[in-house]
Amino acid sequence: MILSWDVSPEMFRLGGLSLRYYSVAFMLAILAAYTLLDRIFRQEQVPPGTLDRLLVYMVTGTLLGARFGHCLFYDAAYYKTHVWEIFLPVAFRNGQVEFTGYEGLASHGAAVGILLAAWRFSIKYRLSLTWLLDRLAIVVPLAGSLIRIGNFFNTEIIGLPSTLPWAVIFTRVDAQPRHPAQLYEAFCYALIFCWQLYRYYQSPRPGQLFGSLLLLVFTARFCIEFVKENQVAFENGYLLNMGQLLSLPLVLLGIYFFKFYKAYGER
């Protein structure tokens, strides 16, 4: 039976402010990642306070990377002439200031932001970057799964038309049954999280968890893009869309870390 999805993205609204399911999913992603990393850090006897400091770096890196990634990769022409909208949660339209929140976050940009934040954190607090990336690689797919569920509630990143029995009609878009591409990604990332957690307890070689994260997540992303609507118009003329083009170098980096990388030094 085809599901008709007409849930408002807002949980509730008070005046000009609203709470969206996506925001709740994002906060749950941070909470889940923090809780699991706290357990791992305690097991490995990481000095107290390290995770709290890391949280600030990761949240900052994720948000800045995701925002700049969207503005650079998906809508550079618009933001070239609307620079302030990159930084402010408002849009200047028809001489009016409209509160929009931060419309547009790109997961590939978030990946770059996380890498840069982890690199800076490892230098400042003298931790092995490989060790840190391997631990982050356990929780990132869990967080990604929750965020994609938030995208589903937001009726964004929708799939192509489909006749499959599990197709979804996103009534806020049209009456066409479509692939629930957000849920495909959420399911894949949840499976990857389970695999990463299992592999962690098998004591893999340094760098392998990080490598398998990139390899599995961005291979899944590359494949699922084939059943997604393109995010922006300029992708329509491409054999591969922007999400696939950006995934390829990360898949190659994942292969390198998983298969060939040899770490030097300890935490």
LINCOR-V384453 format. One record per residue. SS is DSSP state (H for helix, E for strand, C for the rest). OMEGA is omega in radians with two decimals (none if undefined). D_FIRST is the distance of its C-alpha to the first C-alpha in whole Angstrom. Layout:
BEGIN
ss=SS omega=OMEGA d_first=D_FIRST
ss=SS omega=OMEGA d_first=D_FIRST
END
This chain:
BEGIN
ss=C omega=-3.11 d_first=0
ss=C omega=-3.14 d_first=4
ss=E omega=3.02 d_first=6
ss=E omega=-3.02 d_first=9
ss=E omega=-3.10 d_first=12
ss=C omega=-3.13 d_first=16
ss=C omega=3.09 d_first=18
ss=C omega=3.09 d_first=21
ss=C omega=-3.13 d_first=23
ss=E omega=3.05 d_first=26
ss=E omega=3.04 d_first=26
ss=E omega=-3.13 d_first=29
ss=E omega=3.04 d_first=32
ss=E omega=-3.09 d_first=36
ss=C omega=-3.14 d_first=38
ss=C omega=-3.11 d_first=37
ss=E omega=3.13 d_first=36
ss=E omega=3.03 d_first=32
ss=E omega=-3.09 d_first=30
ss=E omega=3.06 d_first=27
ss=H omega=-3.14 d_first=25
ss=H omega=3.13 d_first=26
ss=H omega=3.11 d_first=29
ss=H omega=3.12 d_first=28
ss=H omega=3.12 d_first=26
ss=H omega=3.12 d_first=30
ss=H omega=3.09 d_first=32
ss=H omega=3.10 d_first=30
ss=H omega=3.12 d_first=30
ss=H omega=-3.12 d_first=34
ss=H omega=-3.13 d_first=34
ss=H omega=3.14 d_first=32
ss=H omega=-3.13 d_first=34
ss=H omega=-3.09 d_first=38
ss=H omega=-3.12 d_first=37
ss=H omega=3.11 d_first=37
ss=H omega=3.09 d_first=39
ss=H omega=3.12 d_first=42
ss=H omega=-3.14 d_first=41
ss=H omega=-3.13 d_first=42
ss=H omega=3.10 d_first=45
ss=H omega=3.12 d_first=46
ss=H omega=-3.10 d_first=46
ss=C omega=3.06 d_first=48
ss=C omega=3.04 d_first=50
ss=C omega=-3.10 d_first=50
ss=C omega=3.12 d_first=52
ss=C omega=3.13 d_first=51
ss=C omega=-3.11 d_first=50
ss=H omega=-3.08 d_first=49
ss=H omega=3.13 d_first=45
ss=H omega=3.09 d_first=46
ss=H omega=3.12 d_first=47
ss=H omega=-3.13 d_first=45
ss=H omega=-3.14 d_first=42
ss=H omega=3.13 d_first=44
ss=H omega=-3.06 d_first=44
ss=H omega=3.14 d_first=41
ss=H omega=3.12 d_first=39
ss=H omega=-3.14 d_first=42
ss=H omega=-3.14 d_first=41
ss=H omega=-3.08 d_first=37
ss=H omega=3.14 d_first=37
ss=H omega=-3.14 d_first=40
ss=H omega=-3.13 d_first=39
ss=H omega=-3.12 d_first=35
ss=H omega=-3.14 d_first=37
ss=H omega=3.11 d_first=40
ss=H omega=3.11 d_first=37
ss=H omega=-3.07 d_first=35
ss=H omega=-3.11 d_first=38
ss=H omega=-3.00 d_first=40
ss=H omega=-2.96 d_first=37
ss=C omega=-3.06 d_first=35
ss=C omega=-3.06 d_first=37
ss=H omega=-3.10 d_first=40
ss=H omega=-3.13 d_first=42
ss=H omega=-3.04 d_first=40
ss=H omega=3.04 d_first=42
ss=H omega=3.14 d_first=45
ss=C omega=3.10 d_first=46
ss=C omega=-2.98 d_first=44
ss=C omega=-3.06 d_first=45
ss=H omega=3.13 d_first=45
ss=H omega=3.01 d_first=42
ss=H omega=-3.00 d_first=41
ss=H omega=-3.05 d_first=43
ss=C omega=-3.14 d_first=42
ss=C omega=-3.13 d_first=39
ss=E omega=3.04 d_first=40
ss=E omega=3.12 d_first=40
ss=E omega=-3.04 d_first=43
ss=E omega=3.10 d_first=41
ss=C omega=3.12 d_first=44
ss=C omega=-3.13 d_first=46
ss=E omega=3.06 d_first=44
ss=E omega=-3.09 d_first=43
ss=E omega=3.09 d_first=39
ss=E omega=-3.07 d_first=38
ss=C omega=-2.92 d_first=35
ss=C omega=3.12 d_first=35
ss=C omega=-3.14 d_first=35
ss=C omega=3.10 d_first=32
ss=C omega=3.03 d_first=32
ss=C omega=-3.08 d_first=32
ss=C omega=-3.09 d_first=32
ss=H omega=3.10 d_first=31
ss=H omega=3.06 d_first=34
ss=H omega=3.08 d_first=36
ss=H omega=3.12 d_first=36
ss=H omega=3.11 d_first=36
ss=H omega=3.13 d_first=40
ss=H omega=3.11 d_first=40
ss=H omega=3.13 d_first=40
ss=H omega=-3.14 d_first=42
ss=H omega=3.12 d_first=45
ss=H omega=3.11 d_first=45
ss=H omega=3.11 d_first=45
ss=H omega=-3.14 d_first=48
ss=H omega=3.14 d_first=50
ss=H omega=-3.11 d_first=49
ss=H omega=3.11 d_first=50
ss=H omega=-3.06 d_first=53
ss=H omega=-3.06 d_first=54
ss=C omega=3.01 d_first=54
ss=C omega=3.04 d_first=55
ss=C omega=3.03 d_first=52
ss=C omega=3.14 d_first=51
ss=H omega=3.13 d_first=48
ss=H omega=3.11 d_first=47
ss=H omega=-3.10 d_first=46
ss=H omega=-3.14 d_first=45
ss=H omega=3.10 d_first=42
ss=H omega=3.13 d_first=41
ss=H omega=3.09 d_first=41
ss=H omega=-3.12 d_first=39
ss=H omega=3.09 d_first=36
ss=H omega=-2.98 d_first=35
ss=H omega=-3.09 d_first=34
ss=H omega=3.13 d_first=33
ss=H omega=3.06 d_first=29
ss=H omega=3.11 d_first=28
ss=H omega=3.13 d_first=29
ss=H omega=3.12 d_first=27
ss=H omega=3.14 d_first=24
ss=H omega=-3.13 d_first=25
ss=H omega=3.10 d_first=26
ss=H omega=3.03 d_first=22
ss=H omega=3.04 d_first=20
ss=H omega=3.07 d_first=23
ss=H omega=3.11 d_first=22
ss=H omega=3.10 d_first=18
ss=H omega=-3.13 d_first=19
ss=C omega=-3.05 d_first=22
ss=C omega=3.10 d_first=19
ss=C omega=-3.04 d_first=22
ss=C omega=-3.08 d_first=22
ss=C omega=-3.12 d_first=19
ss=E omega=3.08 d_first=17
ss=C omega=3.07 d_first=18
ss=E omega=-3.07 d_first=15
ss=C omega=3.04 d_first=13
ss=C omega=-3.14 d_first=11
ss=C omega=-3.07 d_first=9
ss=C omega=3.12 d_first=6
ss=C omega=3.08 d_first=7
ss=C omega=-3.09 d_first=8
ss=E omega=3.00 d_first=9
ss=E omega=3.08 d_first=11
ss=E omega=-2.98 d_first=14
ss=C omega=3.10 d_first=16
ss=C omega=3.11 d_first=19
ss=C omega=3.12 d_first=19
ss=C omega=-3.11 d_first=18
ss=C omega=-3.07 d_first=15
ss=C omega=3.03 d_first=14
ss=E omega=-3.04 d_first=11
ss=E omega=2.98 d_first=13
ss=C omega=3.00 d_first=13
ss=C omega=-3.00 d_first=14
ss=H omega=3.12 d_first=17
ss=H omega=-3.12 d_first=19
ss=H omega=3.03 d_first=17
ss=H omega=-3.13 d_first=18
ss=H omega=3.14 d_first=21
ss=H omega=3.14 d_first=21
ss=H omega=3.13 d_first=20
ss=H omega=-3.12 d_first=22
ss=H omega=3.09 d_first=25
ss=H omega=3.08 d_first=24
ss=H omega=3.13 d_first=25
ss=H omega=3.08 d_first=28
ss=H omega=3.13 d_first=29
ss=H omega=3.13 d_first=29
ss=H omega=-3.13 d_first=31
ss=H omega=3.13 d_first=34
ss=H omega=3.09 d_first=34
ss=H omega=-3.11 d_first=35
ss=H omega=3.11 d_first=37
ss=H omega=-3.12 d_first=39
ss=C omega=3.02 d_first=40
ss=C omega=3.12 d_first=41
ss=C omega=-3.14 d_first=44
ss=C omega=3.08 d_first=43
ss=C omega=3.12 d_first=46
ss=C omega=-3.14 d_first=46
ss=C omega=-3.08 d_first=44
ss=H omega=3.11 d_first=41
ss=H omega=3.11 d_first=39
ss=H omega=3.12 d_first=39
ss=H omega=-3.14 d_first=39
ss=H omega=3.07 d_first=36
ss=H omega=-3.12 d_first=34
ss=H omega=-3.10 d_first=35
ss=H omega=-3.06 d_first=34
ss=H omega=-3.07 d_first=31
ss=H omega=-3.02 d_first=29
ss=H omega=2.92 d_first=31
ss=H omega=3.08 d_first=30
ss=H omega=3.14 d_first=26
ss=H omega=3.14 d_first=26
ss=H omega=-3.09 d_first=28
ss=H omega=-3.09 d_first=25
ss=H omega=3.10 d_first=22
ss=H omega=-3.13 d_first=24
ss=H omega=3.12 d_first=23
ss=H omega=3.09 d_first=20
ss=E omega=2.90 d_first=21
ss=C omega=3.05 d_first=22
ss=C omega=-3.07 d_first=26
ss=C omega=-3.12 d_first=27
ss=C omega=-2.98 d_first=30
ss=H omega=-3.04 d_first=32
ss=H omega=3.12 d_first=34
ss=H omega=-3.03 d_first=32
ss=H omega=-3.14 d_first=31
ss=H omega=-3.07 d_first=34
ss=C omega=3.01 d_first=34
ss=C omega=3.06 d_first=33
ss=C omega=3.13 d_first=32
ss=C omega=-3.05 d_first=31
ss=H omega=3.13 d_first=33
ss=H omega=3.12 d_first=30
ss=H omega=3.13 d_first=31
ss=H omega=3.13 d_first=35
ss=H omega=-3.13 d_first=35
ss=H omega=-3.03 d_first=33
ss=H omega=3.13 d_first=36
ss=H omega=3.12 d_first=39
ss=H omega=3.03 d_first=37
ss=H omega=3.13 d_first=36
ss=H omega=3.08 d_first=39
ss=H omega=3.10 d_first=41
ss=H omega=3.11 d_first=39
ss=H omega=3.14 d_first=40
ss=H omega=-3.10 d_first=43
ss=H omega=-3.10 d_first=43
ss=H omega=-2.97 d_first=41
ss=H omega=-2.90 d_first=44
ss=H omega=-3.00 d_first=47
ss=C omega=3.03 d_first=48
ss=C omega=-3.08 d_first=50
ss=C omega=3.08 d_first=51
ss=C omega=3.12 d_first=54
ss=C omega=-3.12 d_first=55
ss=C omega=3.09 d_first=54
ss=C omega=none d_first=52
END
